[in-house]
Amino acid sequence: MAKVVNLNKFKKRKAKEQREKQAEINRRLHGRTKAERERDELQKRKLEQSLAGKRLETSDGPGETEG
């Protein structure tokens, strides 16, 4: 005799497995650790500070035109 299967439990288990699989894919694509985010932010700040010291200042601003 065949084993009786509860279709609701089967569907729920299959959906849960699919969600877990999608979550793993998302973690691999988008996930970064806190340390990685902080490291990237520190590098960004250092680069901005380095570039700010090398900017050339001009007497006319962006809104001023010659005329």
DSSP file (Angstrom, degrees, kcal/mol; ACC not computed):
  #  RESIDUE AA STRUCTURE BP1 BP2  ACC     N-H-->O    O-->H-N    N-H-->O    O-->H-N    TCO  KAPPA ALPHA  PHI   PSI    X-CA   Y-CA   Z-CA
    1    1 A M              0   0    0      0, 0.0     2,-0.1     0, 0.0     0, 0.0   0.000 360.0 360.0 360.0 146.3    0.0    0.0    0.0
    2    2 A A        -     0   0    0      1,-0.1     2,-0.3     0, 0.0     0, 0.0  -0.368 360.0-107.3 -76.4 152.0    1.2    3.5   -0.8
    3    3 A K        -     0   0    0     -2,-0.1     2,-0.3     1,-0.1    -1,-0.1  -0.610  33.2-120.0 -79.1 137.0    2.3    6.0    1.8
    4    4 A V        -     0   0    0     -2,-0.3     2,-0.4     2,-0.0    -1,-0.1  -0.624  28.7-160.7 -80.5 132.7   -0.1    8.8    2.5
    5    5 A V        -     0   0    0     -2,-0.3     2,-0.8     4,-0.0     3,-0.1  -0.956  16.5-136.2-119.6 131.2    1.4   12.2    1.9
    6    6 A N     >  -     0   0    0     -2,-0.4     4,-2.0     1,-0.2     5,-0.1  -0.771  15.0-159.6 -83.5 111.6    0.0   15.5    3.3
    7    7 A L  H  > S+     0   0    0     -2,-0.8     4,-2.8     1,-0.2     5,-0.2   0.833  87.5  57.9 -65.2 -33.3    0.2   17.9    0.3
    8    8 A N  H  > S+     0   0    0      2,-0.2     4,-2.4     1,-0.2    -1,-0.2   0.930 109.2  44.6 -62.4 -44.7    0.1   21.0    2.5
    9    9 A K  H  > S+     0   0    0      2,-0.2     4,-2.5     1,-0.2    -2,-0.2   0.892 113.3  51.6 -65.7 -38.8    3.2   19.9    4.3
   10   10 A F  H  X S+     0   0    0     -4,-2.0     4,-2.4     2,-0.2    -2,-0.2   0.934 111.8  45.9 -62.6 -46.9    4.9   18.9    1.1
   11   11 A K  H  X S+     0   0    0     -4,-2.8     4,-2.5     1,-0.2    -2,-0.2   0.904 113.6  49.2 -63.6 -42.5    4.1   22.3   -0.5
   12   12 A K  H  X S+     0   0    0     -4,-2.4     4,-2.4    -5,-0.2    -1,-0.2   0.913 111.8  48.5 -64.9 -42.3    5.3   24.2    2.6
   13   13 A R  H  X S+     0   0    0     -4,-2.5     4,-2.3     2,-0.2    -2,-0.2   0.920 112.5  48.4 -64.4 -42.9    8.5   22.3    2.8
   14   14 A K  H  X S+     0   0    0     -4,-2.4     4,-2.0     1,-0.2    -2,-0.2   0.907 112.3  48.7 -63.9 -42.2    9.2   22.8   -0.9
   15   15 A A  H  X S+     0   0    0     -4,-2.5     4,-2.4     2,-0.2    -1,-0.2   0.892 110.5  51.5 -64.2 -40.1    8.5   26.6   -0.6
   16   16 A K  H  X S+     0   0    0     -4,-2.4     4,-2.4     2,-0.2    -2,-0.2   0.911 109.1  50.1 -64.0 -42.4   10.8   26.8    2.4
   17   17 A E  H  X S+     0   0    0     -4,-2.3     4,-2.1     1,-0.2    -1,-0.2   0.893 110.7  50.2 -62.5 -39.6   13.6   25.1    0.6
   18   18 A Q  H  X S+     0   0    0     -4,-2.0     4,-2.4     2,-0.2    -2,-0.2   0.905 110.3  49.5 -65.8 -41.8   13.1   27.5   -2.3
   19   19 A R  H  X S+     0   0    0     -4,-2.4     4,-2.5     2,-0.2    -2,-0.2   0.906 111.3  49.6 -63.1 -41.7   13.2   30.5    0.0
   20   20 A E  H  X S+     0   0    0     -4,-2.4     4,-2.0     2,-0.2    -1,-0.2   0.890 110.6  50.0 -64.6 -39.3   16.4   29.2    1.7
   21   21 A K  H  X S+     0   0    0     -4,-2.1     4,-1.9     2,-0.2    -2,-0.2   0.920 112.2  47.1 -64.5 -44.1   18.0   28.7   -1.7
   22   22 A Q  H  X S+     0   0    0     -4,-2.4     4,-2.5     1,-0.2    -2,-0.2   0.878 109.8  54.0 -65.2 -38.7   17.1   32.3   -2.8
   23   23 A A  H  X S+     0   0    0     -4,-2.5     4,-2.4     2,-0.2    -1,-0.2   0.899 107.6  50.5 -63.1 -40.9   18.4   33.7    0.5
   24   24 A E  H  X S+     0   0    0     -4,-2.0     4,-2.0     2,-0.2    -1,-0.2   0.911 110.3  49.5 -63.6 -42.2   21.7   32.0   -0.1
   25   25 A I  H  X S+     0   0    0     -4,-1.9     4,-2.1     1,-0.2    -2,-0.2   0.927 111.7  48.9 -61.8 -44.7   22.0   33.4   -3.6
   26   26 A N  H  X>S+     0   0    0     -4,-2.5     4,-3.1     1,-0.2     5,-0.7   0.883 108.7  53.2 -64.1 -38.9   21.1   36.9   -2.2
   27   27 A R  H  X5S+     0   0    0     -4,-2.4     4,-1.4     1,-0.2    -1,-0.2   0.905 110.9  46.9 -62.3 -40.6   23.8   36.6    0.5
   28   28 A R  H  <5S+     0   0    0     -4,-2.0    -1,-0.2    -5,-0.2    -2,-0.2   0.876 119.1  40.2 -69.3 -36.5   26.4   35.7   -2.0
   29   29 A L  H  <5S+     0   0    0     -4,-2.1    -2,-0.2    -5,-0.2    -3,-0.2   0.908 134.8  12.3 -78.5 -42.8   25.4   38.6   -4.4
   30   30 A H  H  <5S+     0   0    0     -4,-3.1     2,-0.2    -5,-0.2    -3,-0.2   0.579  93.6 110.8-115.6 -14.4   24.7   41.4   -1.9
   31   31 A G     << +     0   0    0     -4,-1.4     2,-0.4    -5,-0.7    -4,-0.0  -0.462  32.5 167.1 -77.9 132.9   26.0   40.4    1.5
   32   32 A R        -     0   0    0     -2,-0.2     2,-0.1     3,-0.0    -3,-0.0  -0.990  33.6-116.1-136.6 146.6   29.0   42.1    3.0
   33   33 A T     >  -     0   0    0     -2,-0.4     4,-2.1     1,-0.1     5,-0.2  -0.330  29.1-109.9 -76.7 164.5   30.2   41.9    6.6
   34   34 A K  H  > S+     0   0    0      1,-0.2     4,-2.5     2,-0.2     5,-0.2   0.886 120.1  54.6 -60.8 -39.6   30.3   44.9    8.8
   35   35 A A  H  > S+     0   0    0      1,-0.2     4,-2.4     2,-0.2    -1,-0.2   0.896 107.1  50.1 -62.6 -40.8   34.1   44.9    8.7
   36   36 A E  H  > S+     0   0    0      2,-0.2     4,-2.3     1,-0.2    -1,-0.2   0.914 111.2  48.5 -64.9 -42.5   34.0   45.0    4.9
   37   37 A R  H  X S+     0   0    0     -4,-2.1     4,-2.2     2,-0.2    -2,-0.2   0.919 113.1  47.6 -63.4 -43.4   31.6   48.0    4.9
   38   38 A E  H  X S+     0   0    0     -4,-2.5     4,-2.4     2,-0.2    -2,-0.2   0.892 110.9  51.5 -65.4 -40.0   33.7   49.9    7.4
   39   39 A R  H  X S+     0   0    0     -4,-2.4     4,-2.3     2,-0.2    -1,-0.2   0.921 111.2  47.5 -62.4 -44.3   36.9   49.2    5.5
   40   40 A D  H  X S+     0   0    0     -4,-2.3     4,-2.2     1,-0.2    -2,-0.2   0.889 111.4  50.7 -64.9 -39.3   35.3   50.5    2.3
   41   41 A E  H  X S+     0   0    0     -4,-2.2     4,-2.4     2,-0.2    -1,-0.2   0.898 110.2  50.1 -65.1 -40.8   34.0   53.6    4.1
   42   42 A L  H  X S+     0   0    0     -4,-2.4     4,-2.4     2,-0.2    -2,-0.2   0.911 110.6  49.2 -64.3 -43.0   37.4   54.3    5.5
   43   43 A Q  H  X S+     0   0    0     -4,-2.3     4,-2.3     1,-0.2    -1,-0.2   0.901 110.7  51.2 -62.1 -40.8   39.0   54.0    2.1
   44   44 A K  H  X S+     0   0    0     -4,-2.2     4,-2.4     2,-0.2    -2,-0.2   0.919 110.7  47.9 -63.0 -44.6   36.4   56.3    0.6
   45   45 A R  H  X S+     0   0    0     -4,-2.4     4,-2.4     2,-0.2    -2,-0.2   0.910 111.3  50.5 -64.0 -42.1   37.1   58.9    3.3
   46   46 A K  H  X S+     0   0    0     -4,-2.4     4,-2.3     1,-0.2    -1,-0.2   0.910 111.3  48.7 -62.1 -42.4   40.8   58.7    2.8
   47   47 A L  H  X S+     0   0    0     -4,-2.3     4,-2.4     2,-0.2    -2,-0.2   0.916 111.3  49.4 -63.7 -44.2   40.5   59.2   -0.9
   48   48 A E  H  X S+     0   0    0     -4,-2.4     4,-2.3     1,-0.2    -2,-0.2   0.903 112.4  48.0 -62.7 -41.6   38.1   62.2   -0.5
   49   49 A Q  H  X S+     0   0    0     -4,-2.4     4,-1.4     2,-0.2    -1,-0.2   0.897 111.5  50.5 -66.3 -39.6   40.6   63.8    1.9
   50   50 A S  H  X S+     0   0    0     -4,-2.3     4,-0.5     1,-0.2    -2,-0.2   0.916 113.9  44.0 -64.2 -43.7   43.5   63.2   -0.4
   51   51 A L  H >X S+     0   0    0     -4,-2.4     3,-0.9     1,-0.2     4,-0.5   0.846 106.9  60.2 -70.6 -34.3   41.6   64.7   -3.4
   52   52 A A  H >< S+     0   0    0     -4,-2.3     3,-0.7     1,-0.3    -1,-0.2   0.859 102.9  52.5 -63.6 -34.5   40.4   67.6   -1.4
   53   53 A G  H 3< S+     0   0    0     -4,-1.4    -1,-0.3     1,-0.2    -2,-0.2   0.679 110.2  48.9 -72.9 -17.9   44.0   68.7   -0.6
   54   54 A K  H << S+     0   0    0     -3,-0.9    -1,-0.2    -4,-0.5    -2,-0.2   0.401  83.2 117.5-103.3   0.4   44.8   68.6   -4.3
   55   55 A R    <<  -     0   0    0     -3,-0.7     2,-0.5    -4,-0.5    -3,-0.0  -0.398  62.1-129.9 -70.4 144.7   41.9   70.7   -5.6
   56   56 A L        -     0   0    0     -2,-0.1     2,-0.4     0, 0.0    -1,-0.1  -0.839  17.9-141.3 -94.4 129.1   42.6   73.9   -7.4
   57   57 A E        -     0   0    0     -2,-0.5     2,-0.3     2,-0.0     3,-0.0  -0.747  16.2-161.6 -90.5 135.9   40.6   76.9   -6.1
   58   58 A T        -     0   0    0     -2,-0.4     0, 0.0     2,-0.1     0, 0.0  -0.822  23.4-129.3-114.8 157.5   39.4   79.4   -8.6
   59   59 A S  S    S+     0   0    0     -2,-0.3     2,-0.4     2,-0.1    -1,-0.1   0.852  92.1  64.8 -75.8 -33.6   38.2   82.9   -8.1
   60   60 A D  S    S-     0   0    0      1,-0.1    -2,-0.1     4,-0.0     5,-0.0  -0.751  78.9-141.1 -94.2 137.1   35.0   82.5  -10.0
   61   61 A G    >   -     0   0    0     -2,-0.4     3,-0.9     1,-0.1    -2,-0.1  -0.214  32.4 -94.1 -85.0 179.5   32.4   80.1   -8.7
   62   62 A P  T 3  S+     0   0    0      0, 0.0    -1,-0.1     0, 0.0    -2,-0.0   0.758 123.4  52.4 -68.3 -23.6   30.2   77.8  -10.7
   63   63 A G  T 3  S+     0   0    0      2,-0.0     2,-0.3     0, 0.0    -3,-0.0   0.595  91.0  91.1 -88.8 -10.3   27.3   80.4  -10.8
   64   64 A E    <   -     0   0    0     -3,-0.9     2,-0.3     0, 0.0    -4,-0.0  -0.675  54.3-174.2 -90.4 137.7   29.4   83.3  -12.1
   65   65 A T        -     0   0    0     -2,-0.3     2,-0.3    -5,-0.0    -4,-0.0  -0.939  25.2-118.7-127.7 153.2   29.8   83.9  -15.8
   66   66 A E              0   0    0     -2,-0.3     0, 0.0     1,-0.1     0, 0.0  -0.685 360.0 360.0 -86.0 141.4   31.8   86.4  -17.7
   67   67 A G              0   0    0     -2,-0.3    -1,-0.1     0, 0.0     0, 0.0   0.466 360.0 360.0-171.9 360.0   29.9   88.8  -19.8
